[in-house]
Amino acid sequence: MSGIRLVMDHLVVGALTLEQGVEYVRDVLGVEMPAGGKHPSMGTHNRLMRVGEGVFLEIIAVDPDAGPPGRRRWFALDDPAMAARLQRRPGLIAWVAGTTELEASLRRCPEDLGRPVEVRRDDLHWRIAVRDDGAIPGEGALPILIRWPDGPHPSASMTDLGIRLVRLRVGHPKPERITACLSALGGEGLVDVTRTDGAPGLDAEFRLADGTVRTLD
């Protein structure tokens, strides 16, 4: 396991439209998420906000102006079950962890975390693990792995509205599956893993600029 270590990179709020996602975050955290950009290869677009050192929050939705991407979109956005969930309301659907050894990390985890894909957004480019079926690993409980180019983390240039990520809780009916993968990846203690009687789920605590703590789920 030498050299393999995970770090928290960003949390992902899914929404049917960016406008709905912005309204959800505004209602919970009291801030207007700044503009992001488009992902032509995935047919999606986003909003972005820094929430800590090397950590950001993302809202993602299908881009209505984009053509079909020629593959299943990431974050399960082509999945009817995800569409039905987001029809009810936007919510926290995934978490992304950074690694400097993407291929090695993918081999270490006993779960299917996907395969490396090159992605661009405007002048940014990165490599991220995406499953061919577009599914989110562990229904959101397992991390999506990302590898940014060397240099400053992209969150350094994102708008900072004084919101800070406090903790992420991951619920799963078989938490040992999650902890085994995280242990193999050098990600012990990165998130709080709990047992749940229902479907896997996420909730994240954020501290607002005035010290108030609010939860996205």
N, C-alpha and C positions, 0 to 999 in steps of 0.2 A: 504493500500500500504506500510505499515511499513516494512522496511527491504529489499524492492525490489528496486534495482537500476541497471541500465545498464551502462557498460563501453565499449568503443571501444576496440575490441580485434584484429581483423585483416581483411584485404581486400583480395579478391580472384580474381586473373586473371585466366580465363579459356583458354585452348588451346587444339588443336587437339593432339599436341605432346609437351612434355616439351621443346624440342629444339626450337619450334616455339614461345613458351611463353617466353623463355629466350631471344630470338632475339628481341621480341617486347619490353620487359622491357629495354634491352640494348639500343635500338634505342631511347626510350623516356627518360630514366633516366640516361643512360650512364654508367651503372654498370652491372656486371655479377652476376646474382642471384646465391647464393651458393646452394649446394646440400641439399636436405631434406631427404625424406625416402619414404617408401611404406605403403599403407593401405590395407592389405590383405582382410579385410572384405568388402571393397568397390571396389577393383580392380583398385585402382588409385595410383599415386605417385606424388611427389611435389618438389618444390624448395622454400626456405624460406629466408627472410631477415628482420632483425629488422629495424623498421622505427619510433621508439619512445619508450617512457617508457611504457612497457606493451603492445606494439602494433607491429604487423609485417605484412609483405606482403607475400602472398603465390601465387605461380603458381601451378595449378593443371591440370592433364590430365589423361586420361585412361592409365593404365600401360599395354603395349603390351605383357609383359611377365606373366601377371597374368591370372588365369583362371576366368571363369564367377563367379561373387560374390554371386549368388543365390538370389539376390534382385536387385531392381533398384538402380543404383549408385546415390550418392548424387550430388549436384550442377547441376542437370538436364543433366548429361553427357550422359545419354541414350536417351535423347529426340532428335528426328530428327530435330526439329527447332533449338535447341542449336547446334547440329552438323553442320547445315547449316550456322549458325551465325559464328561459329569458323572456318569454312572452308574459310570464307572471311578474317578473321584475328583474332588473340587472342584479348581478351578484359576483362574489369572489369565486372564480372558477379554477384558478391555477396559481402555482408559485414556481418561480424560476431561480435556479441556483447556478452560480458561476463556477467554472472549473478551468484550470490551465491545461488539463489533459482530457479533452473531450472523448476521444476514441477509447482511451484506457478506462475512463470512468464508465462509459457505456458497457464495456466488457465486464466490469467489476460487479455491477448490480444484477441480481438474479431475475429482476423484472424487465419487461420490454419497455425501455425508455425511448425507443425510436432510433433513427440513424442521423448522422450529421447532414445538415442542409445549409447551403450558403444563402443568406438573405441580405437584401439591401433596402434601405429607406433613406431617400434623399442622398446625402453624402456619407451616411453611416453604412457599414457592412459588418456582418458577424456570422458565426456558425452556431447553429442551434439544433438540438436533437428533436426530430419530428417523426412521429409514426406515420407509415404509409396510409393508414386509415384515418389519420387526423385526430385520433383519440388522445385524450389527456391521460398520461400514465396514472394508474391507480385511481381513476375518476377524480383526479385533483389532489389526491393525498401524496403522491410521489412527485418529486421535483422534475421539472423540465430543465435539461442541462444546456448551458450556453457558454460560448467561448468568444469573448471580445478580443479584438486586436490589442497588442501591447500599447500602453500609453494611458492617458487619463480615462477614467470610466465615463461613459456618456452622461451619467447623472450629474457630473460636475458642471455641465452646461445647461441643465434643466432648471426651470423656475422652482424656487424654494419659497413656499408659503408658510413655513414654520411648523409644518406637520411632521411628526416623527413616528416611525414604526416602533412599537414597543415589543410586541411578540406576535407570533403566528401559531395558532393551534390547529393541529391536523387530527381529525377524527376518522377512525376506520374500524370496521367490525373485527379485523384481524391486525391489530397494531404491530404485531411481531413482524409482519411482512414489511412494514414501513421502516421499522427500526433496523431490520436486517440490511435493507438496501442502503439506508443512511450510514450505517456502520461500515459497510463495504466501501462507501464513497468518501469516508472521512468527514461525514456531516453530522456526527453525534452532537446533540444539544442545539442544533440549528433551529429546530422547531419543537414545540411541545406536542408530543404524540399521545393521543388518548383513545380509549376503546369506546365505540359507539354501537348502539343496538340497531341503528338504521344505516342509511347509505353513507358513504364517505362524505366528509364536509370540511370546510375551512372557515375560520373566523380570525380576524386580525385586529388587534388593538392599536390605536394610534393616539398619540398625545397631541392635542391642539396647541396653538401658540399661547393660549391662556392657561394651559395646564390641564384642561379637561381631557378625559380619556373617552374615546368613542370607538365603536366596533363596526367593522365592515364584515358582512358574511354573504 
